[in-house]
Structure formats: C-alpha cells, structure tokens
Amino acid sequence: MGSWPNPAPIGPRGLFGNSGKGRLAINLRLSLTVFKLGFAAESAGGFVALASASRQLPFHGLLILVGPAFTALGILFLFLGRREWNELHRSRVRYATLAFGVTLLAIALAAAPIALLSAFGDHAGPGWLGWEFGVAVAVVFAATFVTYALVAAHLVGRLGEVAIVLGLGWSVILSAGIGLALSGQLEPIVHAISARSGSLGPIVDPITLLDALLAFSYLAFFLAFVDAHVRVARGLDPA
C-alpha cells in the first residue's frame, strides 16, 4: 500500500511565510504603514496637548480629523490588496470593513440631528436629539478603534495583543466620555453651522482633554501595528 504524502511542514515561518505572502503583501504593508503614521500623529498631538496643558488641540483642532482620514486610506489599501492574502486575511478585511461601515453609519446618525435642526431655522429640538447625537459620536470613536483592532489582531504577537487590548479598552471608555460631553453641545454646533462659522470650537473645546487622553490608545495601537508590520515583513504565519 502506498503512503500518504507528508504535509508541508509548518516551521517558524509557517504557511504564511512559505507561500511568500510576507513578501508579496505589499498593499497590506502599505496599509499598516498608513495606520502607523496616523497613530503617530494623533499620539504626538495628544501628548503635546497634555504636556502643555493646552485647551486646544494642535493645528487649531484639525488634528481630530487626522484619524478618520488615515483610517479611510488604510482601509483602501486593505481593499486593494485583498487578492494578495489567504482566506484568513480576507475574512479579517471583511470584518474591518464592516466595522468601518458602522463608523460611517454612526457619522450619518450624528450628522442627521444637525442637518434637521439647521433645516428648521436653528430652533431648539427635542431633548432626545442631543442624546442621540452623543451616542452616535461615541459609536464613531469606539467603532474606529474596533476597526483598528480587527485589522491587526491576527497579525500581532503577544506584545501586540496586549497593546491592542489596552488601547481598545481605554478608547472605549474615553469614547463614552466624548459622547457624553458632546450630547449637550448639539445646539451650539447647530448655531455655529447656521452662522456659517468655520470654527471647530463647539465640537473640539468640550472634548480637548478627552481627545488628548486618547494619545495613550494611539500609542498602544502604534506599537501593535509596528509588531504586525515586522511580522508581516518577516513572513510569519498570522495564525
């Protein structure tokens, strides 16, 4: 009787490295780089604000927009490179894309009460609109960090796993605080928009400290994504 062929060995580099995916996953590595740049900028800006006890984030509060921009670009590279990876990667990309879709839906739900009140001449709306706005904002921040976790959770080693857990836990707590702080700011935000003011003050000022404290989460995710990038570059098996 013939014998079954021996399966390919799974050594330190694993199936992921043996198949050459670590060398070929260019878009994955670009995506990780984009995310790292965003985390570095957000973390540095937050620590600058904390160290200087500033009441305003760097770049006149525009730093708060860096995260969404880098997230969208990073997800784009993941989508473009989806054919480069094995099924494990594709499933993770689907989950990360779904979480990012939840973020976009939450942004729409946060914008809805602003658009509604602006359309009706800046009149005060029912009290629950402020709470809906605050909850939607909290989901925007929390779901964004969940997206980060889903992108890299299967690529990191033990250090990266610990960093992701700590960063995600801290970000969820602060996201709830940010939503609560902004739930009472709906009318000032609508006033600023109705007056065609370009100031981000009504949005940024109440959450400056909380957003600055997110620097610790951004730092944790930066470390996790560095770990992920190194492992991908070395072709280590994500399993």
C-alpha positions as CSV (number, residue, x, y, z in Angstrom):
1,M,0.0,0.0,0.0
2,G,1.2,3.5,-0.8
3,S,1.7,6.0,1.9
4,W,0.0,9.4,2.2
5,P,2.3,12.3,1.2
6,N,3.7,14.2,4.1
7,P,2.1,17.6,4.6
8,A,4.2,20.7,4.1
9,P,6.0,21.4,7.4
10,I,4.9,24.3,9.4
11,G,8.1,25.8,10.7
12,P,8.7,29.1,12.5
13,R,7.7,30.9,9.3
14,G,4.5,28.9,8.9
15,L,2.4,28.6,5.9
16,F,2.2,32.3,5.6
17,G,6.0,32.6,5.1
18,N,6.4,29.5,3.0
19,S,3.9,30.8,0.4
20,G,5.8,34.0,0.1
21,K,2.8,36.1,1.2
22,G,5.0,38.1,3.6
23,R,7.0,39.4,0.6
24,L,4.0,39.8,-1.7
25,A,1.5,41.5,0.6
26,I,2.7,45.0,-0.5
27,N,-0.7,46.6,0.0
28,L,-1.1,45.1,3.5
29,R,2.3,46.6,4.4
30,L,1.4,49.9,2.9
31,S,-1.9,49.8,4.9
32,L,-0.1,49.1,8.1
33,T,2.3,52.0,7.4
34,V,-0.5,54.4,6.8
35,F,-2.2,53.4,10.0
36,K,1.1,53.8,11.9
37,L,1.6,57.3,10.5
38,G,-1.9,58.3,11.6
39,F,-1.3,56.8,15.1
40,A,2.0,58.6,15.5
41,A,0.5,61.9,14.5
42,E,-2.5,61.5,16.8
43,S,-0.5,60.3,19.7
44,A,2.1,63.0,19.4
45,G,-0.5,65.7,19.1
46,G,-2.3,64.4,22.2
47,F,0.8,64.2,24.3
48,V,1.7,67.8,23.2
49,A,-1.7,69.0,24.4
50,L,-1.3,67.1,27.7
51,A,2.2,68.3,28.3
52,S,1.4,71.9,27.6
53,A,-2.0,71.8,29.4
54,S,-3.4,73.4,26.2
55,R,-7.1,74.0,25.9
56,Q,-6.9,73.4,22.2
57,L,-5.5,70.5,20.2
58,P,-2.6,71.3,17.8
59,F,-3.3,72.7,14.3
60,H,-6.4,74.6,15.7
61,G,-8.2,71.3,16.5
62,L,-7.9,69.9,13.0
63,L,-5.8,67.0,14.4
64,I,-9.1,65.4,15.3
65,L,-9.7,64.8,11.6
66,V,-6.4,63.0,11.1
67,G,-7.6,59.7,12.4
68,P,-10.6,59.3,10.1
69,A,-8.5,60.3,7.1
70,F,-5.7,57.8,7.8
71,T,-8.3,55.1,8.6
72,A,-10.1,55.6,5.3
73,L,-6.7,55.5,3.4
74,G,-5.6,52.4,5.3
75,I,-8.9,50.6,4.6
76,L,-8.5,51.5,0.9
77,F,-5.1,49.8,0.8
78,L,-6.6,46.7,2.5
79,F,-9.3,46.6,-0.1
80,L,-6.9,47.0,-3.0
81,G,-4.7,44.2,-1.7
82,R,-7.4,41.7,-0.8
83,R,-6.4,39.3,-3.6
84,E,-2.8,39.1,-2.1
85,W,-3.8,37.3,1.0
86,N,-5.1,34.0,2.2
87,E,-8.6,33.4,3.4
88,L,-7.7,34.4,7.0
89,H,-6.8,37.8,5.8
90,R,-9.8,38.2,3.6
91,S,-12.2,37.4,6.4
92,R,-10.4,39.9,8.7
93,V,-10.6,42.6,5.9
94,R,-14.4,41.9,5.7
95,Y,-14.8,42.4,9.4
96,A,-12.7,45.5,9.5
97,T,-14.6,46.9,6.5
98,L,-17.9,46.1,8.3
99,A,-16.7,47.9,11.4
100,F,-15.6,50.9,9.3
101,G,-19.1,50.8,7.7
102,V,-20.6,51.1,11.2
103,T,-18.4,54.1,11.8
104,L,-19.7,55.7,8.6
105,L,-23.3,54.9,9.6
106,A,-22.7,56.5,13.0
107,I,-21.3,59.6,11.4
108,A,-24.5,59.9,9.4
109,L,-26.6,59.5,12.5
110,A,-24.5,62.2,14.2
111,A,-25.0,64.5,11.3
112,A,-28.7,63.9,11.0
113,P,-29.9,66.0,14.0
114,I,-27.5,68.8,13.0
115,A,-29.0,68.8,9.5
116,L,-32.5,68.6,10.9
117,L,-32.2,71.5,13.3
118,S,-30.3,73.6,10.7
119,A,-33.1,73.0,8.2
120,F,-35.7,74.2,10.6
121,G,-34.0,77.5,11.2
122,D,-31.8,76.7,14.2
123,H,-34.8,76.1,16.5
124,A,-34.3,74.0,19.7
125,G,-35.2,70.4,19.1
126,P,-36.4,67.7,21.5
127,G,-34.1,66.8,24.2
128,W,-33.5,63.2,23.0
129,L,-31.8,64.6,19.8
130,G,-28.9,65.7,22.0
131,W,-28.6,62.2,23.4
132,E,-28.9,60.6,20.0
133,F,-26.1,62.9,18.8
134,G,-23.9,62.0,21.8
135,V,-24.4,58.2,21.4
136,A,-23.7,58.4,17.7
137,V,-20.4,60.3,18.3
138,A,-19.4,57.8,20.9
139,V,-20.0,55.0,18.4
140,V,-17.9,56.8,15.8
141,F,-14.9,56.9,18.1
142,A,-15.3,53.4,19.5
143,A,-16.1,51.7,16.2
144,T,-13.0,53.4,14.7
145,F,-10.8,51.7,17.3
146,V,-12.6,48.4,16.8
147,T,-11.7,48.7,13.1
148,Y,-8.0,49.2,14.1
149,A,-8.2,46.1,16.3
150,L,-9.7,43.9,13.6
151,V,-7.1,45.0,11.0
152,A,-4.1,43.9,13.1
153,A,-5.4,41.4,15.8
154,H,-4.5,38.3,13.7
155,L,-1.1,39.7,12.7
156,V,0.5,40.5,16.0
157,G,2.4,38.5,18.6
158,R,1.9,38.5,22.4
159,L,3.1,42.1,22.8
160,G,0.8,43.4,20.1
161,E,-2.2,41.5,21.6
162,V,-1.6,43.2,25.0
163,A,-1.2,46.6,23.3
164,I,-4.5,46.1,21.4
165,V,-6.4,45.1,24.4
166,L,-5.2,48.0,26.5
167,G,-5.6,50.5,23.7
168,L,-9.1,49.3,22.8
169,G,-10.3,49.3,26.4
170,W,-9.0,52.8,27.1
171,S,-10.5,54.1,23.8
172,V,-14.0,52.7,24.6
173,I,-14.0,54.4,28.0
174,L,-13.0,57.7,26.5
175,S,-15.4,57.3,23.6
176,A,-18.3,57.1,26.1
177,G,-16.9,60.3,27.8
178,I,-16.7,62.1,24.5
179,G,-20.2,61.2,23.5
180,L,-21.5,62.4,26.9
181,A,-19.6,65.7,26.7
182,L,-20.9,66.4,23.2
183,S,-24.5,65.4,24.0
184,G,-25.1,68.9,25.4
185,Q,-23.3,70.7,22.6
186,L,-25.8,70.0,19.8
187,E,-27.4,73.5,19.8
188,P,-24.0,75.4,19.9
189,I,-22.8,73.3,17.0
190,V,-26.0,74.0,15.0
191,H,-25.7,77.7,15.8
192,A,-22.1,77.7,14.5
193,I,-23.2,75.9,11.3
194,S,-26.2,78.2,10.8
195,A,-23.9,81.2,11.2
196,R,-21.6,79.7,8.6
197,S,-18.7,79.8,11.1
198,G,-15.7,77.7,10.2
199,S,-14.7,77.3,13.8
200,L,-14.5,73.8,15.3
201,G,-14.7,75.3,18.8
202,P,-18.2,73.9,19.7
203,I,-17.0,70.4,18.8
204,V,-13.4,70.4,19.9
205,D,-13.4,72.6,23.0
206,P,-15.6,70.3,25.2
207,I,-13.5,67.2,24.3
208,T,-10.0,68.6,24.1
209,L,-8.8,66.8,27.3
210,L,-10.6,63.5,26.4
211,D,-9.3,63.5,22.9
212,A,-5.8,64.3,24.2
213,L,-6.0,61.3,26.5
214,L,-6.7,59.1,23.5
215,A,-2.9,59.6,22.9
216,F,-2.3,56.5,25.1
217,S,-4.6,54.4,22.9
218,Y,-3.0,55.7,19.7
219,L,0.4,54.9,21.2
220,A,-0.7,51.4,22.1
221,F,-2.0,50.8,18.6
222,F,1.1,52.2,17.1
223,L,3.2,49.6,19.0
224,A,0.7,46.9,17.9
225,F,0.9,47.8,14.3
226,V,4.7,48.0,14.4
227,D,4.7,44.5,15.7
228,A,2.2,43.5,13.0
229,H,4.3,45.1,10.3
230,V,7.5,43.4,11.4
231,R,5.8,40.0,11.5
232,V,4.3,40.5,8.0
233,A,7.7,41.6,6.6
234,R,9.3,38.5,8.0
235,G,6.5,36.3,6.6
236,L,5.4,34.9,9.9
237,D,2.2,32.9,10.0
238,P,-0.6,35.1,11.3
239,A,-2.2,32.0,12.9
